Amino acid sequence: MTTTDAGTDGTTETAAVDPASAPKTAPQGDPDAVTDHDRGIHGYAHQKNAHLKRLRRIEGQIRGLQRMLEEDVYCIDILTQVSASTKGLQSFGLQLLEEHLRHCVADAAVHGPEAIDAKVQEATKAIERMLRT
C-alpha cells in the first residue's frame, strides 16, 4: 500500500505504508467482526447508574402504593399514584428502547443485513409488548 503526501513546495511524495499498521475497522457486513455487543456491553451500560436511580424512585412509588392501601387512602388518590408509577416505568422503557436502537441495532450493522433485520425484528416485538400494557 502507498500514500501520497503533498509537500509545502507543491511536489508530491509517495511512501510505502505497512498494511499491518493500518487502523483496524470492521467493515460493514463482516459476520466475524467482534463488537461491544458481542463483548456483553449493552446499550444502557453508560447510563446504568442513572437507570438504577430511576428504578429505585419507581420502586419507592410502588411501596408508597402499598402504604396507601394499608392506610386506607381514598381510591382516587391511589389511582393517581398508580398512573404516576406506570408513566415512570413507561418512560424508563422508552429510554431503554432508544438505547437499544442506538447501540444494539447500530452494532448489528457491522455484521450485515441479516443481523440488522434480526435486531429490528427483536425491537419491533419489544415495542409491541410495550404497547399492550
C-alpha positions as CSV (number, residue, x, y, z in Angstrom):
1,M,0.0,0.0,0.0
2,T,1.3,3.5,-0.7
3,T,0.3,7.0,0.4
4,T,0.8,10.3,-1.4
5,D,1.7,13.4,0.6
6,A,1.8,16.9,-0.8
7,G,5.0,18.8,0.1
8,T,5.0,22.5,1.0
9,D,6.8,23.3,-2.3
10,G,4.0,21.8,-4.4
11,T,5.7,18.5,-5.1
12,T,4.2,15.1,-4.1
13,E,6.0,12.3,-2.3
14,T,4.9,8.7,-2.4
15,A,5.8,6.4,0.6
16,A,5.1,2.8,1.3
17,V,2.7,2.0,4.2
18,D,2.7,-1.3,6.1
19,P,-0.8,-2.8,5.8
20,A,-0.4,-4.3,9.3
21,S,0.0,-0.9,10.8
22,A,-3.2,0.5,9.2
23,P,-6.1,1.1,11.6
24,K,-8.4,-1.9,12.1
25,T,-12.0,-1.2,11.4
26,A,-14.7,-3.8,11.0
27,P,-16.2,-3.4,7.5
28,Q,-19.9,-3.3,7.3
29,G,-21.3,-6.8,6.7
30,D,-18.4,-8.6,8.4
31,P,-20.1,-11.6,10.1
32,D,-16.9,-12.3,12.0
33,A,-16.4,-8.8,13.5
34,V,-16.4,-8.5,17.3
35,T,-18.4,-5.6,18.6
36,D,-19.2,-4.1,22.0
37,H,-22.5,-6.1,22.0
38,D,-20.6,-9.3,21.3
39,R,-18.5,-8.5,24.4
40,G,-21.6,-8.2,26.6
41,I,-21.7,-4.4,26.7
42,H,-25.3,-3.3,26.4
43,G,-26.7,0.0,25.2
44,Y,-27.6,1.0,28.7
45,A,-24.1,0.5,30.1
46,H,-23.2,4.2,30.0
47,Q,-26.4,5.2,31.9
48,K,-26.5,2.2,34.3
49,N,-26.3,4.3,37.5
50,A,-28.9,6.8,36.3
51,H,-31.2,3.9,35.4
52,L,-30.8,2.2,38.7
53,K,-31.5,5.5,40.5
54,R,-34.7,5.9,38.4
55,L,-35.8,2.4,39.1
56,R,-35.3,2.9,42.8
57,R,-37.5,6.0,42.6
58,I,-40.2,3.9,40.8
59,E,-39.8,1.2,43.5
60,G,-40.4,3.9,46.1
61,Q,-43.6,4.9,44.3
62,I,-44.8,1.2,44.4
63,R,-44.0,1.0,48.1
64,G,-46.0,4.2,48.5
65,L,-48.9,2.5,46.9
66,Q,-48.7,-0.4,49.4
67,R,-48.7,2.1,52.3
68,M,-51.6,4.0,50.8
69,L,-53.6,0.8,50.8
70,E,-52.6,-0.1,54.3
71,E,-53.6,3.4,55.5
72,D,-57.0,3.2,53.7
73,V,-56.2,6.2,51.5
74,Y,-59.0,7.4,49.1
75,C,-59.1,5.3,46.0
76,I,-58.7,8.2,43.5
77,D,-55.5,9.3,45.3
78,I,-54.2,5.7,44.9
79,L,-55.2,5.7,41.2
80,T,-53.2,8.9,40.7
81,Q,-50.2,7.3,42.2
82,V,-50.7,4.2,40.0
83,S,-50.7,6.5,37.0
84,A,-47.5,8.2,38.1
85,S,-45.8,4.8,38.7
86,T,-47.0,3.5,35.3
87,K,-45.7,6.6,33.5
88,G,-42.4,6.3,35.2
89,L,-42.0,2.7,34.0
90,Q,-43.1,3.6,30.5
91,S,-40.6,6.4,30.3
92,F,-37.9,4.1,31.6
93,G,-38.9,1.5,29.0
94,L,-38.7,4.1,26.2
95,Q,-35.3,5.2,27.2
96,L,-34.1,1.7,27.3
97,L,-35.6,1.0,23.9
98,E,-33.9,4.1,22.4
99,E,-30.5,2.9,23.8
100,H,-31.2,-0.5,22.3
101,L,-31.8,1.0,18.9
102,R,-28.7,3.3,19.1
103,H,-26.4,0.7,20.4
104,C,-27.5,-2.9,19.6
105,V,-29.2,-2.3,16.3
106,A,-26.4,0.0,15.1
107,D,-23.9,-2.6,16.4
108,A,-25.7,-5.2,14.3
109,A,-25.0,-3.2,11.2
110,V,-21.4,-4.3,11.4
111,H,-22.5,-7.9,10.9
112,G,-24.6,-7.2,7.8
113,P,-28.2,-7.1,6.7
114,E,-29.4,-10.3,8.3
115,A,-28.1,-9.2,11.7
116,I,-29.8,-5.8,11.3
117,D,-33.1,-7.4,10.3
118,A,-32.9,-9.7,13.4
119,K,-32.3,-6.8,15.8
120,V,-35.0,-4.6,14.2
121,Q,-37.5,-7.5,14.5
122,E,-36.5,-8.0,18.1
123,A,-37.0,-4.3,18.8
124,T,-40.4,-4.4,17.0
125,K,-41.6,-7.2,19.2
126,A,-40.4,-5.3,22.3
127,I,-42.4,-2.3,21.1
128,E,-45.5,-4.4,20.6
129,R,-45.2,-5.7,24.1
130,M,-44.8,-2.2,25.5
131,L,-47.9,-1.0,23.6
132,R,-50.0,-3.9,25.0
133,T,-49.5,-2.5,28.5
